[in-house]
Amino acid sequence: MIGFTLEKRLETSTKTNLLVLAGSLLVALSAGALLLLAVGASPLEAYGAMLKGAFGGRLEIVETLVRATPLILTGLSVAVAFRMLFWNIGAEGQLVAGGIAASAVALFLPGAAPWVPQNAWVYLPLMGTAAIAAGAVWGLVPALLKSSLGVNEIITTLMFNYVAILLYQHLFNGPWKDPEGFGFPGSAEFGEFAFLPRFTGRLHLGLVIGLVAAVLVWIVFTKTKWGYEIALIGENETAARYAGVSVFRNIVLVMILSAGLAGLTGFSEVAGVSHRLQQGLAVNNGFTGIIVAWLAKLHPLRVVVVAVLLAGLLVGGDQIQITLGLPAAIGQVLQGAILLSVLGGDIFSRYRLRMIRTTAKEA
Amino acid sequence: MTSKRWWIALVVLAMIAAACGGTTSGEGGDTDTTGAEPAATTEATEAPTESTPETTGGETDAGGDFKAAFVYVAPIGDLGWTWAHDQGRIALEEELGIETAFIENVPEGPDAERVIRDFAQKGYNVVFTTSFGYMDPTINVASEFPDTQFVHISGFKTAANASNVFGAMEEARYLSGMVAGAATESNVLGFVAAFPIPEVIRGINAFTLGARSVNPDATVKVVWTNTWFGPPQEKEAAEALLAAGADVIAQHQDTTEPQKAAADAGKFSIGYDSDMRSFVGDSVLTSPVWDWAPKYISIVEELQAGTYQGDESWYGSMADGVVDIAELSPLVDAETKELVEMKRQEIIDGSFQPFCGPVLGANGAEIVAEGKCLTLGELLSMDYFVEGVEGEAPNEAPTGLGS
């Protein structure tokens, strides 16, 4: 008889990690190849088109980076909370809350306070601050419920997403709808003083905000006492308490940082890309951020790399349709297969698969 | 131990995230490429075989290296709006032999701009963007690619190389209203409608005027779904209307779901976009339909000849053939058939227009007086309901329009 068992690795070397990653990708790409062959397409051509569509030229890279920008920020947001084993599933709602707040400043402050100078140097910081505050408030409620009453944060952060998303839909379908918009849902366009500056194409300052945030979070994690406390709570909450670390205080502070980053993502998206509050803000960046953070193993700098690669996968997926004329669903299946394998493959970098031979005993 | 807990938590999280991905994307086709819309997949597999994409083939060389691209808001298998545009695309391939490509399920909003730019950058000579919400992205990209022609369907903005193309669907809506008004027994007609924009409101009003021209007691109840393509929302809206007493369901959506809901309840319906009777059955009494092929062919021919007016605003009529109604179901009585055909001829020869006075508003205001008709500008900015419509419109009906 042959059986298999999973045995925990004492240590995971970089080599193992890379091998596991390569193996996972191979499994995913082979499974995808079978699917592509089944619909009569050439797998090589398909993967080539995806790669070229994501990184094949300046314009492609620009669009991939535009797509990566929100993923960097939500990835960081999730990584901060998960580091402490605080399961913030609410980045989506916190992002939306931030987008609403930033839009409110851009749309209504010029009317309410005409004396505020209408230029980007004043408005962008105001919008960014409002977005961080709104995201943080959205995250604080679950944080306080958890730290004072022990309410499960997975449920509360998740449910808060729907509240934020419904509020956002109500606003651009109703009270904030552009009076000049012929009834189509969406707010009026912001004034140009509320646009994030663009470098080339649609690539905007949000990317730099994301990169700076990644470095700052990395410094907090590795160079500060607070970062050490967060990791300590994550590793062993009881030990942390004995060491005199305030779990209550840290839950609140970590969620302010985590949800604030998600809120900032909302600002970056409305001020950098859409320039108005409309459909397309709640496109699961908050949830995809969970995948980003996890693939990056909660390392802030790796979050940047993973976000760019994942964005490439999303942007390149369009090429399945454009170049090969296959249905949109095929691209989505390929993306799903790759993510599933890479995430699932992670188990083999933590555990070793061991074959056990046993001899069946004679009766 | 800790590691193991992490792992379990991750699996739970991943499942939650996946579940959320599905539900939060219910926002008006607001999915990104990761938000797989399960319904979209099922619909796509039902796509009629003739629309199998043959995109990169470029079967004949007759068209030279002219390439046309299409951006769709729903899958071509929706059997409605996008399907109708795709018939136009297929006609371009078959009749002009040019190369075409398309991308489906593109959400209205920031993602659309990337897709449109990608086509322009790949050297497509003309890019057709076939949903209202693509208007701003189309205009944005057009300014970056002056040598590419953009054709936006159903909007109101143009640029030097971005034209605006649409058709007087209200003419066909009026006729379909006559069919519905004659068929109803409860005198309540249901209308499943996407967004409260002029295009949709114009259709609801024309439908109501047509229904009340044959049945002055008919009223039209409207439910907004706030999505073009949302099979579950469309179905639920139709079911709500049926429960409210409607016995004929009309719609301005992208799929056949409202028709199926009506058929399941043993009630009649009026389709839209394509001849939905051929997909759902004879309970679909007729459908106001689009025929994009002639216009698309003429645009491409003019572009090839270098004579296309890049910033045209084209509003085609039933006489032009871009709009019509599908053949009536055998369940429509002969008298109505004759009446509808007569009115259709009057529309084609120009002796009848749906929005000529007297037209009263839902609030009782006299919108258009006897002897006057709404101007094109007034038609394109219509944001109120006429008498007989029950529902929420952005504005109250005004008075004294028309000339």
Interface residues (C-beta under 8 A of the other chain):
Chain A: K8 G53 L59 E63 V66 R67 L85 W87 I89 E92 I154 L158 N161 Y162 I165 Q169 N173 F182 G183 F184 P185 G201 R202 E235 N236 E269 V273 S274 Q278 Q279 G280 A282 V283 N284 N285 F287 T288 I290 I291 W294 L314 V315 G317 D318 Q321 I322 T323 L324 G325 L326 P327 A328 A329 G331 Q332 Q335 G336 L343 I347 R350
Chain B: T2 S3 W6 W7 A9 L10 V12 L13 A14 I16 A17 C20 G21 T24 S25 E27 G28 G29 D30 T31 D32 T33 T34 G35 A36 A40 T41 A44 P53 E54 T55 T56 A69 P75 A101 F102 I103 E104 N105 P107 E108 G109 P110 D111 E113 R114 V115 R117 D118 F119 Q121 K122 F132 G133 F156 F195 P196 I197 P198 I201 N226 S381 D383 P394
